[in-house]
Structures are given as C-alpha cells and as structure tokens.
Amino acid sequence: MKKKLLAATLAAAMTASLTACGGSDSAQEKGDGVSITIFNSKIEVQAQFEEMAKEYSEATGVNVEVYYSNDTVAAHLATRYSSNDPYTLSMVDAKDVYSLAEDHAIDLSGEKWVENTNYALSVGGKVVGFPVCVEARGLIYNGDAIEKITGEAFNPEDYATLDAFQGLLEKLAAGGMETPTGIMKEDWSLAGHFLSEVYEMQDDVDGFITSLHEGTADLANNAKWNGKMDYFDTMMKYNYAASSAIAAEREVSEQKLAEGEIAFMFGGNWDWSMINAYEYSENMGIMPVPENTSDGSNKKLVGGGSKYFFIDSSENTSEEQRQAAKDFLNWLVFDEAGNAFLTEKCALVPAYKNIAAAGLDPLSVSVKSYADAGNLIDNYNYLPDDHFSLCGAAFQKYLAGQMDRAGLAKEVEAYWASTAPVER
C-alpha cells in the first residue's frame, strides 16, 4: 500500500510539474503517439527506471520503455545499430560516449541544463553527454558496528594510513568481530573499480597507461600498486568469506555490512540501492582507502561524473523522438519529480547545481562532502571494454589464493601490452 501511495504521489507530482514547466508543456502537447526507448547500463536502478517509465508515460503521454543488457555496452549497442534499431536515449560510461558520440550522438550544447553542471561531456567542441549523477568509491564503513566494539566515536580520518587501519581491525577482531571485512568478487569491482585506482593515482596517469601499453611499466616495483595491494591483503586477511572468497554473494556481503556483522567493504555510493533493503545503520559512510603514503591520495575518494545519456542522431530516430528525449532530460534536471527520482528513488548524487540534495542517503552524503571539498580524484574513463573481464578474472585468482602478487602484476602487464589503446 505504501509503495502504491508513493507511486501515485510521484505521478501526480509529475503531472503538476510538467504542466508548470514551459519546457515540458511541449511534451504534453505532442506526447501522444511518441515513443522513446532508454538503454540503462546501471543494473542497480533498473527497477526504479522501469517504474518511472510507467509513471512518466501516464503523466506525459510519451511512451517510455527501458532496457538493460548483461552484455558489454559496446557489443550490445553495436547489435542495435547494425539492426537499425538504436535506443533513443542511451545511458553509458564516459568512455562509451567518447567512442560513440561522433557517429551516434546529437549536439546538446544549446540545452539549458548545460549551464547547471560541471560534468557534461564534449566531443569535437560539442556537448554530447548528459551527466546522470556524481559517484565515488572508497571504503564503505558501518560506524555503529565499529563503535559498539571500540566504545569510541569512529572518525574515518583517524584511519587514513594502513597501519592505523590494521590496528583498528585487530581491535575489532579482539572485541568479538573476528572477520570485520567483506570483499566483492565481481570483476567490475575488482578490476573496474579497485585495480583502476592504481592507474588513477599515478602522478602522470596517461603516461603510466602508455607505459603499460608499451610493456615498459614495472608494476611489481610501483609504489601505488604495492600500497593498494598491501591494503587488499589486509582486507583478505580479515575477510568473513576468506575460505570461499570467490563464492561470496554480493547481496550477502551488503547485508552483513548494513546490519553490522562486518564493518568494512570496498564499494561506492551506488551500493546504497542494495544496503537499504536491509536493517541498515544510519551511521554509515565512505572513506578513502587506507594507505601508508604521503601523497595525500589516502584523504580523497575516486570519482566524478558517472553514467551519461546521449541521444541518437540516426535517421532511425525521428525529430519528435529526439525532442521527447530532450524533454525527459530537462524533466530530470528542472522538475521536482525528476529531481526526486534521481535523489530519492535512485539514491544518486545529483550532477546539477540547482538540485537540492537534502534527502541523500549516508553514502551519498559522504560523496557530496568530498566532492564539495574538491577531494575527488578523477575517474580514468578510457579503460578497454575487456579490462573488467580479463583483469577481473586474474584478480579473482589472486583473491582465491591461486596466484601471488607478482603473478597478478605480470598478468595485468601482459593484458595491457596486448591491448590497443582506446581511441579518444
């Protein structure tokens, strides 16, 4: 009953706000008969997008259908293009926008929302990518679970170094939480999010990536690689699923973290969409990965604009559909119901200055605080499409104890040396 009431309230809010917003009046006037398709590559919000599509369609007369695929974005969209059946709107990663925009995206430079964000993507001097949200990753913590054992207030900044963090884990283990950490086994987490921090935190990121491609990088003797792997080894030592690390289910780890059975897990603010399904603690947040370093990186999260919409430019999409797609993007930014969908329904940190964020979840509050303070290290947006799967598989061997650190370094180096640079 509560869910139905919320849905009815949101639908009513859509109707009222669309009527009041001049930019969306046109959507109502010509909405009947117009259909648009949306590709969503963010599984955590697929259910929310499907529910929104029904309510948006009812409120505007624009028929909206949302799709998701487990295939890589490039492969899935290539299939749609070859079938002359592109999505009207595609929500993808930045690297996908850079590779696809020239042939498949329209110019959005004149849209009003461009003035309200610092994260729009441009290709060839034209704005082509609409930033959906700001995301960041680091070490998620459950403050209440920690304080229950230590009897002291938990201040994340006190554990910026690995030495201090190890001391805290020892205290938690001695106090009754024998295995205070969890590790997600998924390739996108291990390779796409954690391993990529090794690249993102180099002094010269592009130069380092070039050295990997050229086969001249020396991971085994790279300070950032070893700092990150020292942290990862510590997490493995205290992992609740250490005996079956690559069999651990993400949902189980999220629940254990939410309910305080474990205290730490590497992830991002997107994890709230799963954490909030359980009896979670309000005293949660994201802190930088602890590392024994003096470069300041252990005081920052890694993140920035995450997921971008682009609108199809082909003859298979009509001008009416493109206008309906633009109206949808404006609805997200300028209508209260659209804002609520992003921040409340999807638990996303808005990428737009005009969107209030008072109702954000605890993880997103952490991200916003780091972003507002300028303490975000930029994402590296040019990972090859198979980086997740191939480097992730190697990392899973390491997590399972089937490979040592030197072997993992060699596999990562071999991957890059045999992979062509992403065009940019």
N, C-alpha and C positions, 0 to 999 in steps of 0.2 A: 504494500500500500504506500509506504514511504517513497519507494522508487518511482511509482506511478505519479505520485503527487509532485515530485521533483521534476519529472519529465514534463508534466502538464504546465508547471510553473515556467520552465525554461522555454517551452514552446510559446506560451503566452508572451513572455518577455521578448522572444524573437519577433513576434508579430508586431508588438508595440514599438520596439526599437527600429525595426525595418521601416515602419510607417513614418517614424520621426526622422529617419536619416535620409537626406536627399539623395545620397549616392546609391541607396538601396531601393528607392522608390522605383527606379527603372527596372530593377529585378522583379518587383511585383507586377509592374505593368506588362512586361513581356515574358514573365516567368512561365506561364502555362505553355506546355509543349516543349520547353527547352530541357534537355537532359545533359548532365555533365558526369564524368567519371573521375574518381580520385584514386590514385595509387598511394598507399600508405606503406612505407618500409619500416615503420616503428611498431612492432608487434604489441608493445605494452599498452598502446592506446587504440588498438583495433576495435575493441568492443565499444569504446567511447565514441569513436568516429562513426561506427555503424548506427548507434543510437542517435547521434547528432544528425546524420544524414536524413533519417526519417523525420525528425522534428523540423529540420531546415526545409525539407521538401514540403511539409504540410504548411509551414509559415509563409513560404515564398512562391510556391507553385513550380519551382525549379526541381526537377527530378535529379537526385544525387545518389550515386552508387559508389561504394567504397570497396576497394580490393586490396588484398595482401598476398604476397608470394614468398615462399621459403627459398626460392632461387636467388642468386646474386642479382642485384639491381640491374647491372649492365646486361646480363643474359636475359632477364625477364623482359626488360623494356625493348631489347633488340627483337625479341619474338613478336612483341606487339607492333613494333614499327614495320617489320617485314610482312606482317599480316594486314598492314594499312588500317590498324585499329588502335591508335595511340590513346593514352589517357588524356583527358582534358587537362587535368592537374596531376603532377607527379611530385610526391614528397620524397626526396632523396638526400644523400650526403653531399657535402660540398664538392668532393672530387667528381661526383657524377654530374653535377651542374657544369663544372669546368669542361668535362669531356663531351657533354651532350648539347650544351647551350647553342653553340654556333649553328648546328643543323636543326635543332628541335625546339628552341625556346623563343618566345616573343620578347620584345623590348618592354620593360616595365618602368623605365626611367621616369615617366610622367605621372606615375601613381602617387597619390597623396601620402601613403604610408612610408614612402622612402625617406621623407624628412623626419620620421619619428624613430628611426633605428640607426644604430652604428654597425649593423651586421649584414646588410644587404650585399649580395654577391654581384659583381660586374664582370662581364667578359667583352672584350673589344670595345670598352668605353660605354657599354650599355648595361643597365641593371637588369639582370635576368633571374636572380634568385631571391625569393621572399623568405626571410628567416622565420622559422616557426617558433623557435624558443632559444634560450640560452641553457646549455647544460655543462656540467663539470663533473669530474671524477676525482676520487681520492679514497681515503679510508673511512668507511661508514662506522659510526660508533653508537653504542647504546649507553648513554651516560648513567641512567638509573641503575643498570646492571652492574656497572663499574663501582658506583658509589655505594651500592648495597654491600659490597665486599670490603672495599677500602675504608668506608666510613668517612671519606673526604670528598669535597667537591671536585668534580672532574673538569679540568681545564685543558683542552686539547693542545694549546700552545706549550704546555709543560712537557709534552712528549714528542717534540719535533725531531729529536735525534733517535737513532735506532737504539742506542744504549739506554736512554730513558724509557723507551717503549718496551724494550726487553725486560727492564726492571718491573714495569707495571704488569706485564704478562706473568712474570714469576710470582708477583704478589697475588694476582687473581687466582693462579693455579693453587697456590698455597692456601688461599682463603676458601677453596671449595669449587671454583670454576676451573676444573682441571684442563679443559680444552677451550680456551676463550676465543678462538678464531675460526672463521669459515673461509673457504676458497671456492669460487665458482669455477667449474671445469670447462665451461663453454669456450670454444675457440675465439669468439668475438670478445670475450672478457680477457682471456689470457694474452692473445696476440693483438687484438684490435684496440684494447684499452690499456692493459698493463705494459706489454712489451713496447708499445708505441711511445710510452713516456721516456724510454731510453733514448729515442730519437729526439723527442720534443724538448728535452732538457739539455741537449748539447749546446755548446757556445755558438756553433755555426751549424744549424740544422740541415740546410741544403747541402753544405759542404760535406757533412757527415753521411747523408744519404748518397751523395755522389761517390764517396769512398766505398760505401757498401756495394753499389752497382759495379764499381771498377775492381772490386775484390781486394782493395788495399786497407780496408778497415780492420782493426785488431780488437774485436770485442773483449777477448779474454783479458786484455790489459787496459780496457776503457774504464775510467773511474765511475762514470754514471751507470754503466752496465753492472759493475760489481756492487755499487751501492744499492741499486734496485734489487739485485739478486740476493744480497745479504738480507734485505727486508723480506723478500719472498721466502727464503729459507726459514726465517723466524716464524712467518705465518704457517709454513708447512709443519714446523715442529709442534705448534700448539693447535693444529687443525683438528676439529672434532671428528672429521671423517678421514683421518690420516691413513687408516688401514684400508680404505677403499676410496681414495681421493677422486678418482675419475668416474666413480659411480654416484657421487653425491648429487642429489637433485637440487636444482636452484631453488625451487619452492620450499624445500625443507630448510635450506640454509637461510633463506629470507625469514621464514617463520621463527627459527631459533634466534636470529638476530632481533627481530621485532619483539619477541617475548622474553628476551634477556637470558636465554640459555647460553648464548655466546655474546661476546662484547664487540667484536670487530669483523668486518668483511670489506674487501675492496669492491668499490662499485661507484655508482653515480646517482644523481637525484632522480633519474628515471626509475630507480628501484622502489621508490615510494609507491608506485602503482601496484606493486606486489606486497610490500610491507603492510600497507593499510588494510589488507584483507584479514589481518590477524589482530590479536590483542596487543597492539604495539604500545611502546613507551613514547611519550611526548618529548622526552629529553634525549633526542637523537640528533645527529648532525653528520657532517662530512669534514674531515680534517686532512691536511696534506699527508702523503706517505712519509713516515718517519725515515730519516736517512742521516748518517753521520757525514755531513757536508757543511761547508762554509759558504756555499754559493747562493744561499737564500732560497733555493728551489723547494726546500722542505718547509717553507712557510707559504706556499702557494698551491692552489689546485690547478689542474689542467682542464681547459675548457674554452668556451666561446659560443658563437652561433652554432646551432645544431639542427640539422634537418632543414631543407629548403624546398619550397614549392617552385616549380616553373610551369608555365602554361604552354601547351603545344602550339607550334607555329605552322603545322602542315595543313594541306588542303582538306585533310580528313576531319578537321575541326572547323566548325563554322564560326563566323564573327559573333553570332548570337551566343554560342557556347563560350567563346573567349570572354565576352562581356559578362556572362554569368559567372565565369571563373574569377574575373576581376572583382565582381560584386561580393563573391564569397570571401576573398582575401580582405576586402575592406570591412566586411562584417566582422571578421576575426579581430581586426585592429580597433575599429571605431564603435562597435555596438557593445552594449553592456553584456548581452547574452553571449556574443562571440568571445569577449574577454573572460567571462565566467567559464565558458567551455575550455579555454586554454588553461586557466589557472586553477579552477576548481574541479572540473570534470577530469582533465588530463594531468593535473598536477605539474604543469610546465612553468618554468620561469620565463616570463614574457621578454621578448627581444625589443619591445617598443616602450619608449619613454612615457607615453600617455596612459599606459595600462597600469592601474593600481595593483599592488601585489600583497595586500594585507592578509589575504586568506591562504597564503602559501603554506605548504607542509614544512616540517622541520628540516628536511634535507635541502629543499629549495631555498629556505631561509638562509642556510649556510652558504649555498652557491651565490645567492644575491649579495650577501655581505662581502664575500671575496671579490665578486665582480665589481661592486660599488667601490671597493678599496683599491681596485686596479691590481689585485693579486690573483690573476688568472694567467697561466702560461698557455699560449695559443696551441690549439689542436694542429696536428700535421694532417693536411687534407688531401694528400696525394699518395696514399697507400695503394698499391696494386690490388686489383679485385680479389686475387687469390691469397693475399697476405694472411687474412683471418684463418682460412682453412689449412694452408700449408704450414705456416709458422705456428698456428694454433695446435696442429697435430704434434709437432715437435715439442711444444711446451707441455702438452698433455703427457708425453712420455717422461718428461722431467718430473712433472707432478706425481706420476705413478712410480717414480724411483727406477725407471728403466733407462735413464740417461743422466750423466753427470753434467755439471755446469759447462765444462769445456766442450763436451759433445753438443750441447744445446747451442753454444756460441758458434760452433762450426756449421751446424745445420742452418742457423739464421743467416750466417755469412754466405753459405752456398746458395740459399734461396735468392738473396738479393743479387748475387753475382750472375745468376742465370735468368734474371727478370729484367725486362726492358723498362726504362723509366716511364712514368706516367706523363702523358703529354699535358702541358699547361700553358 
